[in-house]
């Protein structure tokens, strides 16, 4: 895409968008020129800028984007969500531009065609399955043809999640976010997907397939001794490409195949509670969950910190009334020393340490009598780098805390960065509303509500949804019995 937006400064950082071999109008009438300009120049460019900003000055800034995604769980907890979203957005879009061409369409040939026939019996069946995956992806996301180490498979991912995160090598992918087709097709996703097959560059897909099968047949994968890159030893120049240009993955840099698809990763969990019966109860039903493994139990805060250093859990369940080093300090030190996500468990919403622990960085909050399935789901949410706050409990905790005049609300300046609508949404998050409830309250789609929440997190550099709640109450945006929407409107800049 040589005619990129000349007014946009080149992104600063290791990741770059590089020019594809066709102009923005070249995929007409399948994809219109304006959509290509906005999609490539604005949306993809934003993912690159956000990724570079997040990693600038860190030891991870020069790692290949493929490895950042494949080794996401080795990054610090506070970086995972940002890298997951923006490195995923960068890698996904890079492949998207790469596997399209003005003279695309038709059918694959050679070894790729043979593999398709073996896996799907026909190209038509492959296209049917990818189309079904694209149509069935609720909300925003992608549909993919991948190499799983043994052969071809079809899958889909939500938002900007990449197949690389699951140990899969993407060969072909279609973006089904609304920004990919809305100007031309409005809400007719099916029409967009049907037409998209006319621009698929099967020659490029075949090259990616050949590279993947060659490495697998040679017995190599991402974690061999020769090509394993430690996250603490990122090479300089790993992302170096000409500045100011957009994404075509260089042909020499096809993502490394990652070997036969492994079982879904197990979430490592530490239980820290002063009562032995409570710990035993949690262990029993957590170990019934197929993707969770309890790696240790601690009766005090000191034991929890010592175990976490040795066992490296991804999620720590921490009792708000933990003996010894209290839950606030445990939360702070777990994040700093191990990167584990902290789920607070409380028997009472009146425990004043809850808010302090959330401010210290806890990402989840649940009552101890939560249903097992809800707790398992919350643990899996935290392991993905997101936050999990029980809406009902959040409302009650906040009402209790804000009835106390001594609550520290340090500064209001943070709110200057937010639009009127963003303040309104942030206030609703603070009340414990889910994205669905926010969408209903302000009369927008769930996807739009989610976008507003994400933008507020980005502007405030909030690690997750829990931090948004903290900001809302610390700045005074959310008040007890206040009309949050009216407050947000009255404070909006004129």
C-alpha positions, 0 to 999 in steps of 0.5 A: 500500500504505497499511498499511505497517509503521509500526514501520519508520523511513523510509529516510534518503537520496535514494531513497524507496519510495512507496505503491502504490494497493492494500493488501497483501491486495488481490492475494489469492489470487494473491499472499498478504498476508504475502508482499506485506508481507515482499517490499515492506516488508523486501526492497524496503526493504532495497534502498532503505536500502542504496542510500542508505547507499552514495551518502550524501554523494556527488555521485551521491546525488540522481541518478534511479535510472534514470540510475544504472543506465544510466550504471553504468560511469561510477561509481567501480569500488568503487560499481558492484556496490552500485549495480547490486544495490540501485538495480536492486532498487529500480527493478525492484520499483518497476515490479513493484508498479506493473504489478499491480492488484487488478482486473488480468488480461484482455488489453491493448487499443489501441496496446499490443495492436497492438504485441504483435500486430506483435511476437508475433502474439498476446497468448497468444504474448507470455505464453508467451514471458515465462512461458518466460523466467521459468521458464528463469531459473536461480536468481534474477532477472526476466523482462521485456517491454521496448521496445528503441527499435524495438519490443517484445521479451522478455528476462530478467535475473539477480539484480537486474540491470535492463534499463536497464543494457542500454539497454532500457525495461522495460514489464512485469516479473515477479520470480522470486526465491523470496521473491516466491512461496515462502510460497504456492507453495514451489518451484512457480515455474510455478504462481506465474507462471501465476497472476501474469497475473491481476493484471497491470495492462495499462492501466498497461503501456499507459501506459508503452508510450505514453510510450516510443513518444512519446519515440522518435517525437520522436527523443529519448533518454537522451543528448540534449543537453537531458536528459543529466545529468552524473554529477558534476552531480546535481540536488538533489531528483531523488528527492524523494518523501514519506518513509516510503511504498513503491513505485509509480513516480509516473506522471510519472516513467516511466523515460526510453526510451533509444533503439534498443538498441545493440550490447553494450558493449565492455570496454576493457582495458589490458595491463601486462606487462614482456615484449613477447611476453606483451603481444602474446600477450594482445592477439591472443586478447583482440581475438578476443573480440567484447566486448573491446577492448585500448586500450593496452599498457604495459611498466612501472608508470609507463607503465600509470598514464599510459596509464590516465589517457588511455585510461580502461580498465575493466579492467587486466591487471597483471603481479605482477612489473611493472617500475617502479612495482610492482603493489601501488602500480599497483593502488592508484593505478589504483583511486584515479585511474581506477576501473579494476578490476585483474586480477593475472596471475602466473607463480608463486603464491609471489610475495609481492606478490600478497596485498599487491595484493589488499589494495590492491584488486585484484579478480582473480587468475589464472595467466599460463598460464590458458586464453584463454576463462577469462581472457576470462570473468574480464575480463567478470566484473570489468567487471560490478563483480564479482571473479574469483579462480581457486579453485585458485590462491587455495588455493595462494597462501594456503597459501604466504603463511600459512606465513610467520609475519610475515604481518600480521593487524591486528584481529579486531573485524571478525568480531564483525559476522558470524554463525556461518554467515557466518564459516563461509562466509567461511572457505570463500570464503578457501579458494577455494571457488566458490558451488557448492562452498560449497553442497555443503560446508554442504548448502544451495542455491547461491542460499543460499550466494550470499546468505551471501556477499553478506551477509558482503560487505555487513556488512564493506563488502567491495567484492567477493569478493577483499576477503572473502579479504583480510579472512579472512586479515587477521583470522586467520579462515582459517589454514593447515591449519586447519579453517575451519568449526571455527574459525568455530564456536569463535569465534561469539558465545555 
